[in-house]
Every structure is written in C-alpha cells, then in structure tokens.
Amino acid sequence: MQQSQTKYVTNPSFRDWRGINNKGMDYAVYSDVLNKQLSHPVKLYVHRKGQ
C-alpha cells in the first residue's frame, strides 16, 4: 500500500495544479454557513496522472 502524503491546498496552489493538469474549474456555492465540529478530520486525496 502506498504511503499517503499530506498537502496543504491553497487557492494559488490549486490554480497552479489546474494550469499544469488542465483540469478543475471554478464554481460558485450559494448556501448558508453551518459551522460544525467534526469527530475526526475529513481527508481528501488527489491522484495525479501516472502516479
């Protein structure tokens, strides 16, 4: 099993990734804000082509 790598994603880093990989889009979310304490963190994984 491949060991996971944790990355901090910012708007500029996402824009860079989007430009390099020619994927991803901007989108608008219209919603009321609900702050909720989670029992454990949510982990997102992004797989790059060829890895």
Biotite code that builds the C-alpha atoms (Angstrom):
import biotite.structure as struc

atoms = struc.array([
    struc.Atom([0.000, 0.000, 0.000], chain_id="A", res_id=1, res_name="MET", atom_name="CA", element="C"),
    struc.Atom([1.320, 3.423, -0.950], chain_id="A", res_id=2, res_name="GLN", atom_name="CA", element="C"),
    struc.Atom([2.030, 5.800, 1.938], chain_id="A", res_id=3, res_name="GLN", atom_name="CA", element="C"),
    struc.Atom([-0.154, 8.919, 1.834], chain_id="A", res_id=4, res_name="SER", atom_name="CA", element="C"),
    struc.Atom([1.301, 12.408, 1.620], chain_id="A", res_id=5, res_name="GLN", atom_name="CA", element="C"),
    struc.Atom([-0.478, 15.301, 3.264], chain_id="A", res_id=6, res_name="THR", atom_name="CA", element="C"),
    struc.Atom([-0.560, 18.558, 1.295], chain_id="A", res_id=7, res_name="LYS", atom_name="CA", element="C"),
    struc.Atom([-1.958, 21.938, 2.300], chain_id="A", res_id=8, res_name="TYR", atom_name="CA", element="C"),
    struc.Atom([-4.027, 23.246, -0.608], chain_id="A", res_id=9, res_name="VAL", atom_name="CA", element="C"),
    struc.Atom([-4.396, 26.988, -1.091], chain_id="A", res_id=10, res_name="THR", atom_name="CA", element="C"),
    struc.Atom([-6.129, 28.917, -3.849], chain_id="A", res_id=11, res_name="ASN", atom_name="CA", element="C"),
    struc.Atom([-2.804, 29.694, -5.598], chain_id="A", res_id=12, res_name="PRO", atom_name="CA", element="C"),
    struc.Atom([-1.610, 26.070, -5.349], chain_id="A", res_id=13, res_name="SER", atom_name="CA", element="C"),
    struc.Atom([-4.924, 24.835, -6.787], chain_id="A", res_id=14, res_name="PHE", atom_name="CA", element="C"),
    struc.Atom([-4.711, 27.342, -9.644], chain_id="A", res_id=15, res_name="ARG", atom_name="CA", element="C"),
    struc.Atom([-1.153, 26.135, -10.370], chain_id="A", res_id=16, res_name="ASP", atom_name="CA", element="C"),
    struc.Atom([-2.273, 22.475, -10.305], chain_id="A", res_id=17, res_name="TRP", atom_name="CA", element="C"),
    struc.Atom([-5.238, 23.323, -12.543], chain_id="A", res_id=18, res_name="ARG", atom_name="CA", element="C"),
    struc.Atom([-2.960, 25.016, -15.090], chain_id="A", res_id=19, res_name="GLY", atom_name="CA", element="C"),
    struc.Atom([-0.452, 22.156, -15.127], chain_id="A", res_id=20, res_name="ILE", atom_name="CA", element="C"),
    struc.Atom([-3.057, 19.369, -15.350], chain_id="A", res_id=21, res_name="ASN", atom_name="CA", element="C"),
    struc.Atom([-5.651, 21.157, -17.486], chain_id="A", res_id=22, res_name="ASN", atom_name="CA", element="C"),
    struc.Atom([-8.372, 20.023, -15.058], chain_id="A", res_id=23, res_name="LYS", atom_name="CA", element="C"),
    struc.Atom([-10.578, 21.614, -12.428], chain_id="A", res_id=24, res_name="GLY", atom_name="CA", element="C"),
    struc.Atom([-12.897, 24.570, -12.682], chain_id="A", res_id=25, res_name="MET", atom_name="CA", element="C"),
    struc.Atom([-14.152, 27.428, -10.579], chain_id="A", res_id=26, res_name="ASP", atom_name="CA", element="C"),
    struc.Atom([-17.622, 27.045, -9.204], chain_id="A", res_id=27, res_name="TYR", atom_name="CA", element="C"),
    struc.Atom([-19.930, 29.066, -7.007], chain_id="A", res_id=28, res_name="ALA", atom_name="CA", element="C"),
    struc.Atom([-21.672, 27.660, -3.963], chain_id="A", res_id=29, res_name="VAL", atom_name="CA", element="C"),
    struc.Atom([-24.660, 29.539, -2.590], chain_id="A", res_id=30, res_name="TYR", atom_name="CA", element="C"),
    struc.Atom([-25.504, 28.329, 0.866], chain_id="A", res_id=31, res_name="SER", atom_name="CA", element="C"),
    struc.Atom([-25.972, 29.314, 4.466], chain_id="A", res_id=32, res_name="ASP", atom_name="CA", element="C"),
    struc.Atom([-22.886, 28.722, 6.579], chain_id="A", res_id=33, res_name="VAL", atom_name="CA", element="C"),
    struc.Atom([-23.097, 25.978, 9.196], chain_id="A", res_id=34, res_name="LEU", atom_name="CA", element="C"),
    struc.Atom([-20.050, 25.529, 11.415], chain_id="A", res_id=35, res_name="ASN", atom_name="CA", element="C"),
    struc.Atom([-19.982, 22.050, 12.885], chain_id="A", res_id=36, res_name="LYS", atom_name="CA", element="C"),
    struc.Atom([-17.366, 20.286, 14.994], chain_id="A", res_id=37, res_name="GLN", atom_name="CA", element="C"),
    struc.Atom([-16.371, 17.004, 13.339], chain_id="A", res_id=38, res_name="LEU", atom_name="CA", element="C"),
    struc.Atom([-15.429, 13.936, 15.333], chain_id="A", res_id=39, res_name="SER", atom_name="CA", element="C"),
    struc.Atom([-12.418, 13.415, 13.028], chain_id="A", res_id=40, res_name="HIS", atom_name="CA", element="C"),
    struc.Atom([-10.953, 15.361, 10.100], chain_id="A", res_id=41, res_name="PRO", atom_name="CA", element="C"),
    struc.Atom([-12.101, 14.952, 6.510], chain_id="A", res_id=42, res_name="VAL", atom_name="CA", element="C"),
    struc.Atom([-9.258, 13.774, 4.261], chain_id="A", res_id=43, res_name="LYS", atom_name="CA", element="C"),
    struc.Atom([-9.238, 14.452, 0.523], chain_id="A", res_id=44, res_name="LEU", atom_name="CA", element="C"),
    struc.Atom([-6.898, 12.636, -1.833], chain_id="A", res_id=45, res_name="TYR", atom_name="CA", element="C"),
    struc.Atom([-5.896, 13.887, -5.269], chain_id="A", res_id=46, res_name="VAL", atom_name="CA", element="C"),
    struc.Atom([-4.240, 11.397, -7.606], chain_id="A", res_id=47, res_name="HIS", atom_name="CA", element="C"),
    struc.Atom([-2.077, 12.757, -10.411], chain_id="A", res_id=48, res_name="ARG", atom_name="CA", element="C"),
    struc.Atom([-1.822, 11.032, -13.763], chain_id="A", res_id=49, res_name="LYS", atom_name="CA", element="C"),
    struc.Atom([0.961, 8.462, -13.791], chain_id="A", res_id=50, res_name="GLY", atom_name="CA", element="C"),
    struc.Atom([1.250, 8.203, -10.012], chain_id="A", res_id=51, res_name="GLN", atom_name="CA", element="C"),
])
